[in-house]
Amino acid sequence: MLLVAAKPPLRVFFFDAEMVILLLIISHCMNILAEKLLVWLFVNH
């Protein structure tokens, strides 16, 4: 009974953690792309 009650919040927590990690990775990639784009624009200006 206790295990069943404890499972859903853990699942929600893990889902949130995955989402946060995913968002961090996406923002990191976007920062790298933006930096490359700025460098490219600066070089080709």
N, C-alpha and C positions, 0 to 999 in steps of 0.2 A: 504493500500500500504506500509506504513512504517513498520507495523507489519510483513508483508511477507518478507520484505527486512532484517529485524532484526533477523528473525528466524534462517536461516542457520548458521551464525557465532556463535550464542548461542549453537546450536546443536553441532557444531564442538568443541566449548570450553568444553561443558559438556562431550563429548566423550573423549577429551584429559584428562580431570580431572579423569574420570573413569579409563583410561589407566594408568595414573600416580599412582593412588591409588592401582590398581591391581599390578603394578610393585613393589610398595613399600611393599605390602603384600607378594608377591612372594619372594622378596629379604630378607625380615624379616624371613620368614619360612626357607629359605635356610641357613641363618645365624644360626638359632636355630638348624637345622639338622646338620650343619657342626660342631657346638659346641658340640652337643651330640656325634657325631661320634669321634671327637678328644678326648673327655673325655673317651668314651668307649675304644678307642685304647690305651689311656694312662693307664687305669685301667687294661686292659688285656695284657699289654705288659710284 
